[in-house]
């Protein structure tokens, strides 16, 4: 089983403090998050070197969740801002996919379920901005 993040998006608020250092803002951020995730799973049963049944499934879906993080933004000059930020995304998962077991030699397929849970993404980024 695998899960691959195709894209992440968020709408966040930021609460910061600049009292100790006049040109640096320390901040916390958080809000709602969305992720498009590609899921895939394969299952094989049978004795070693022999596949008696096989089940495959794959699909894409967009899920919502939440994001929290923090960082620092430094005003290097009156026009240049540098930022370092850490974000933790927790995406609501509980995806279940069903696929039939397919016998290699005729017969009816039996239902088989896959369940993904506890999906999170951690992001650390460094950014620069120029104010005109």
N, C-alpha and C positions, 0 to 999 in steps of 0.2 A: 504494500500500500504506500502511496506517496501523495503529497500535497505540494503544489508549486504556486507561489504568489505571482500572478501576472501583473497586477498593479495595486497600489495603496493610495487612499485619499482620506483627508480628514478636514473637519471644521473645528478649529480650536480657539480658545481664549488664552490670553497671556497675562500673568500678573507678575510685575517686576519691582525691583528695589534698587535704587542707585545711591543710597545714603552714604555708604562707606567709601566708594570710589566714584568720583564725579563723572568719569568718562566710561564706566562699565556698569551695565545693568545685569543683575542676576535675576533669573525668572523661572517660574513654574508655568507649565502649560498643560492643557487637557481639553478633551471634547469627544465628539463622536467620530467614528472611523468606518471606512468601507474598504473591502478588499475583494478583488476578483481572483478566485482560486481555481486552479486546475487539479482535479482529483483523478487518480488512476489506481486500479487494483487488479491483481492477477492471483488466482489460486489454482493449485494443481493437487490432485490426490492420487494415491496409488503407491505401490512398492517402489523402492529405489530403481531408477533408470526406466520406469514404466509409468506413463501417465494414463490413469483410468478415466479421470474426468478433469475438465478445465473450465474456469469461469473468469471472464474478463469484463471490466467496466471502466469507463472514463467519461468525465463530464466537467464543464465549467459552471461556476455559479458566483454571484456577487453576494457577499455577506456583510452584515454590519457588526459593530462592536464599539469599543472605546479605546482612547489613547491618552496616556499621561507621559509627562517628561519634564525636563528642565534644561537650562543652559545658561550661557553668558554671552552678552553682546557688548563688544568694545568699540568705542568711537576712536579709531586710530588717528584720524584727522577730521576736520569739519565736513569732509565729503566721503570718507571711506569708513565703512562699518565692517567688522569681522565678528563672526558668530560661530560658536560650537554648541551643539545640541544633541541630547539623547532622548529618544522616544520609545515607549513600549506600547505596542498595539496588542490588544486582546480581541480576537474576532470570535463572535458567537458561531459555534460550529454545529455540532450534533447532526451532521449530514449522514444519511443512510442511503446507500445505493443497493439495488437488487440486480442480480444478474443470474442467468441460469447456469447450472453446471451442465456442460455438454459432454456426454459420453462419446468417446472416439469412434465407437462402432454402433451407430443407430441408437434407438431408444429415446425416451423423453428426458428433457433436461429438468433438473430439480432446482427450486429457487435457492439462492444463496445471497446473504446480506453482508454488506461491508459498512462499518461505522467509523467515522473519523471524529475525534474530539480534541479539545484543549489545543487550539491553534493560536499561536502568538508569534509576533515578529518584533525584533529589536533593531532599531536604526540609530546609528551615530553619524552625524554629518557636520561638516565644516562649510561655512558659506562666507562670501564677501559681497558687499553691496556698495554701490557708488551713488551718492546723492547729487543731483544736478542743481 
